[in-house]
Amino acid sequence: VWSPVAQTVDIPVGSDDSFKIFVNGVERGSFEGIRGAWYGSTNVASVPLVAGFNSVLIKIVQVDGGWGLVTQFAQPGSWAGEGWGNSTPVPGLGYVLNKP
């Protein structure tokens, strides 16, 4: 994820089933259990991003049924619980699949 400035973001995550998220090599949040991938089921709060490229890895552990992942980079403190549209996106972020 490319950020134009150093900033702190929240990352609401919905996963089916468990997940761990690593940003710039540091584990920032996780959920262990069985559930459907509802948007914003877990809010990973106060994640620091550096100006420029930030590596993001989300590991999903599948236990039963299908698997899924939904996430967003949100402005800190804007998460209002599960559901689409319950947080405010961070403007100006971009992404690449392979760092140039």
N, C-alpha and C positions, 0 to 999 in steps of 0.2 A: 504494500500500500504506500503510495507516495503522498506525503503531506507537504504543503507549501511552507509550513512553519512548525516549530516544536510546539506541541499542544497535548493536552490530556483529553481522552475521549472515553465514553462508555460504549460497551459492545454487548447489546442484548443478543442472546443466543437461544435458539430453539433447536433441540437435537433429538434424534430418534436412533439410538438410545443415549448412552453416556457420551461425554465429550471432555476434552482438555484443549485449552487454547494457549498457544505460545506466541508472544510478540517479541521480536528481536532476541529470540533464544531464551526468554524467561517465561515460565508458566505463570499465566495471569488469572486463570479461572478454570473451573471444572464442574461437572455434575456427574454423579454416579447413580445409576438406576435405570428403570425401564419407563419410557414415556413416548408419546408422539411428538413430532417436531412442530410444536406451536411456537409462533414467533414470540420472542422475548420471554421465554419461560425462565431463563436465568439472565440476570444483568451482571455483566462483568464490568465493574465500575473503576473509574480512575486509572485507565491504562495510558501510560505515556507513549507518545509518538515523537520521534525525532524529525527535524526538518529533512526532507529528502525521502529516501527509500526505507521502509520498515518491513521486515520479514514477518509474515503471519502464517502460522500453521495451526489448523484445527483438526484434531484427531477424533474420529467418531468410533465408538465401540458398539457394534450391533449385537443385541441379545436375542430379540424375538421379532418376527415379522419383517417389514421393510425397514429401510433406514432413511434418514433425511437430515438436512441442515438448513436453517434459515438464520441470517444474521444481518447486522447493520452497524455502521460506525455512527454513534449518536452523540449529540452535544451533552456534556456532563450534566447530570441532574434532570434530564428531560424524560427519562424512562418512567412511564406511568403504569407499568404492568403488562401482562400478556395482551397480544393483539396487534394487528397491523395498524400503523399510524400512531402508536402510543409513545413514540419518541421522535425527536427532531434530528434529521440527518446533519452530519458535519459537512459544510460546504467546502469545495476546493480539493477534496481528496481524489486520487486516481489510483489505478492499479495496473500492474503488468504481471504476466504469468512467469516471466523469466527476467531477472534484473539485467539491464543492458550493460 
